Amino acid sequence: MTDGIDIIRAAGCVLWRRSPVDGELEVCLVHRPKYDDWSHPKGKLKRAEDALAGALREVEEETGYSAVPGATLPTLGYVVGGRTKEVRYWAAEAADGCFRPNSEVDRVLWLPPPAARHRLTQPRDRDLVDALLHSLHLA
């Protein structure tokens, strides 16, 4: 990780909304059939793409929702195939949109934060739910 050339750059959001049923906070998780996992919407950045722009693009591509970005959340780093992957995250409130299954994501779930933490496949993603709550002054 000396010069950053071998780093896989990615970005995503912890997408949230107020439940249309009871007004409580819900977090959006995406299911990727290729990996059979539940995660926050995220993806690799295009060459020279701004990280926040890429995060919002990925949210829309994977969930069908446009999003209003909020606080910067922790950046996660981990190794994939011998290379470091660095994923920058933001809190983002869901705006207009509607989910349609696609080649990357076949399902989305809107869950209360405790259920979202439990459903996430990777333990490292759970801390992002806590960071979201903190950014919204709910923790």
C-alpha positions, -999 to 999 in steps of 0.1 A, spaced: 0 0 0 29 23 -6 18 43 -36 -19 34 -38 -17 19 -72 -27 -16 -60 -57 -3 -40 -91 -11 -52 -111 21 -48 -148 17 -39 -176 37 -23 -210 32 -9 -237 45 14 -256 34 45 -290 42 29 -318 50 53 -354 62 54 -383 67 77 -407 38 75 -438 46 56 -457 25 82 -446 38 115 -420 65 108 -392 46 125 -357 45 110 -350 18 85 -317 8 68 -315 -6 33 -295 -38 27 -289 -53 -7 -286 -90 -15 -260 -99 -40 -266 -134 -55 -231 -137 -68 -218 -137 -32 -250 -147 -15 -245 -119 10 -263 -90 26 -244 -57 25 -247 -19 22 -249 -7 -15 -214 -1 -27 -192 -7 -57 -159 1 -74 -152 36 -86 -147 43 -122 -114 58 -133 -110 93 -117 -145 92 -104 -152 113 -73 -159 89 -43 -192 106 -33 -205 107 -68 -195 70 -72 -213 61 -39 -245 78 -50 -243 62 -85 -239 27 -69 -268 33 -46 -290 42 -75 -278 13 -96 -282 -13 -69 -313 -1 -51 -332 21 -77 -333 50 -52 -317 84 -55 -301 95 -23 -293 127 -4 -258 124 11 -252 132 47 -223 126 71 -191 109 61 -189 75 78 -158 54 84 -138 40 55 -134 3 55 -103 -15 43 -98 -52 37 -80 -76 14 -96 -91 -17 -76 -115 -39 -44 -102 -24 -52 -66 -30 -64 -40 -5 -99 -27 -11 -107 7 4 -144 15 6 -155 51 16 -190 54 30 -215 81 36 -249 82 54 -275 89 27 -313 94 30 -333 76 4 -352 99 -19 -373 90 -50 -370 56 -65 -382 20 -67 -362 -12 -65 -361 -35 -95 -340 -67 -94 -309 -65 -116 -278 -86 -124 -260 -75 -93 -288 -72 -67 -318 -95 -66 -334 -82 -33 -334 -53 -9 -346 -52 26 -355 -21 47 -349 -31 83 -347 -14 117 -311 -9 128 -308 -39 152 -322 -62 125 -300 -47 98 -269 -53 120 -279 -89 125 -286 -95 88 -254 -81 75 -230 -109 63 -197 -92 71 -191 -81 107 -171 -51 95 -204 -37 80 -222 -37 113 -201 -9 127 -214 13 98 -250 10 112 -237 23 146 -219 51 128 -251 60 109 -271 62 142 -243 83 157 -244 107 127 -282 111 131 -278 117 168 -298 85 176 -270 67 195 
